[in-house]
Amino acid sequence: LGAQASPTRASAIRKRQDSLTVYWNPGHSYETYQAIIDQFSADTGLEVNWEMFQWPDMRTKILADFAAGDVPDLVEEPGGWVQEFALAGNIQSLQPWVERDGEEMGFPVDWQPYTVSRNSIDGEIYGVQLHLTCNLLFYNKEMLSAAGFEEPPATWDEFLEMAQAATSGRVFGFAPNQNHEYMWTWYLQNGVKYYDPENNVVPMNNDDAYSALQFVADMVHKHKVAPIPVASADYEGPQKLFSARRAAMILTGPWDIKPIIEGSPDLDWGIAPALTGKVHATYAAGTSMMIPTAAKRPEEAWELLKRLVTLDAEVAATAEAGMCMPRISWGEHPDVQANERIAPFAAGLTYAEDFGEKLRLTGKFGEIQELHKKAYEEAIYTDRPAKDALDDFVAESNALLAE
C-alpha cells in the first residue's frame, strides 16, 4: 500500500504529465494570447498552466527552479535573461527548431536583426523576441502651443528651449523617470557605448557620457524645468504627471499609451520621433521567450511559442493592448501604419539599439546595472556632478570586469 499512489497523488501526477507550464508577466496576459493557448490546448490535449509573475518574483522563482531541476516548459523574460541563462546552461538552444521550422515561421529573417543577435551566443539562437518596444517623445500639444511651439522638438537644444518655455509653477516642461535605464535614450543620442569588448571595459568616463548625464541632471537642478523623480519601483510617475497636465513632455514607450487614453481621454497629445543629439537614436526593450534545459515538454513548448509570434497574433495583440512587435512585416502592416499612436514606434524600432547586448555576454551585466543605477541617482537626486558619479561608476565596473 505504501508504494501505491493515492487518488489525489495520482491525479496530480496525471495533471503534471498532461500539462504544459508557462511563466508569464501579468501585464501581458492578453485575450489574444489566451485564445491562442485555448486553441493549443484543444489541438494537443494539454492543459496549459499559465502562471503569472512580476519580473522580480519571476526571477526569484526561475532561479530556484533551475537549482531544483523542476522548471517550466516556456518562459517569457523581460529582456537580458536569455544570454545570461544560456551561458549558465539553464536554457536550451533553439537552433535545431529554427533550422527545421524557421523558414515557415519567417524567423529570423522577418525579425528586426538586433532582436536575433541579443538572443544569441556565437550565432546560436536561444530565445525568440515576443515584444519589441523603444523610447520616444510624448508631448502635450496644447501646452507646447501655449508656450509658442506648434511642432515638437527634434534636437536637444530645441527640447530644452521648449521645456523652459512650458515650465510654470508646479507645471514642468519635462518629467524624467526614476528608472536609470531611461537614461540610455540620452546616452545613445550622444554616441555613448556601454561596453568595449576589445578592452573588456566600460568606457563611460568620457565627455559624451558626462555631458549626457549632466544634461538630464541640469534640467532638474539648474534649469528647474523638471521635478526630481519620485523614488519608487513604480515606473508610471512621469505618465501620471503627463496625464494630469503637469508635464509637457515625457520619454516613454507604448506601455503608457493605454493609461493616457483611458485616464485622460480629452488630452491633446502626440508621439514624436526620438530626439537627435550627436546622432538620432533610442534604446530598444521588450520581452523574449525561452525554453529551459530541463523542460519536460520542449517540443510542445516550441509549438506554442510559434503560435504566439505569428504576424496575425502580433497584429491582434497590438489592436488589443497597443503593444509593439519585432517582425519587420508588423511594422509595415496597414493596421499598424494607420494607427497614429503605434506608427511612430514602428518607425522608431528600425533605428533603436540594444544598449546592453555586448555587456550581457560578460556575465556581469546585472552587477554593473546596479552600479549605474547608483551613479544615475546620485546625479539626479543629489546633484552630484555627472563626471564624478560616472568616474566612480566606471572604476567600480571595470574592477568587476577584471575579476
Buried (B, 14 or more C-beta within 10 A) or exposed (E): EEEEEEEEEEEEEEEEEEBBBBBBBEEBBBEBBEEBBEEBBEEBEBBBBBBBBEBEEBBEBBEEBBEEEEBBBBBBBBBBBBBBBBBEEBBBBBBEBBEEBBEEBBBBEBBBEBBBBBBBBEEEBBBBBBBBBBBBBBBBBEBBEEBEBEEBBBEBEBBBBBBBBBBEEEBBBBBBBBBBBBBBBBBBBBBBBBBBEEEEBBBBBBEBBBBBBBBBBBBBBEBBBBBEBBEEEEBBBBBBBBBEBBBBBBBBBBBBBBBBBEEBEEBEBBBBBBBBBBEBBBBBBBBBBBBBBBBBBBEBBBBBBBBBBBBEBBBBBBBEBBBBBBBBBBBEBEEBEEBEBBBBBBBBBEBBBBBBBBBBBBBBBEEBBEBBBBBBBBBBBEBBBBBEBBBBBBEBBBEBBEE
